[in-house]
Amino acid sequence: MRRAFALITGSLLFLCVVKSQAEEDQAYKQLMKDVGATFGSLGKDIQAKKSDSAAEDAQKLAGLFKQVEAFWAKSKTEDAIAFAQAGEKASSQAAESAKANNLDQASAAVNDIGKTCKGCHGAYKPKK
Ligand code: HEC
């Protein structure tokens, strides 16, 4: 009886973990979609020389990278955390430069952001 109880509790616990894992994955994919869309928009703003929108998008991207960092912090995945932090820092720099209407500098920061996408995807994004 005790054993059966333990088995049932164990299976229920297992199901809960699997389910919340799936939800986390879904939430993370959504976060990445936002990161992708915002990063794309930031690039276009800079090309169109819209410093105000560029500053806004870069600021938003910095906030998204903070969430990316929090996600990886849970599993203590050090390199991923470092990529997310580098992305956040480069996004803040892009925002500062865009606010100062220095779009060349903002564009250089956007290149730095791009390196963090590539670096982290190379290491952690599942290959299709
Ligand atoms: C700290 C790691 C990390 C960083 C930094 C990162 N990504 Fe990702 N990204 C991932 C992982 C892991 C996945 C795969 C998620 C999955 O399929 O479960 C992913 C998936 C994606 C996807 C596909 C989402 C989908 O529809 O499934 C897009 C788009 C994306 N990333 C864009 C970006 C862009 C643009 C940047 C940089 C501005 C970036 N990412 C930075 C880790 C990262």
Residues whose N, C-alpha, C, O or C-beta is under 5 A from the ligand:
A	BS01	HEC	D25 K29 M32 K33 V35 G36 F39 A80 F83 A84 G87 I113 T116 C117 C120 H121 Y124 K125 P126
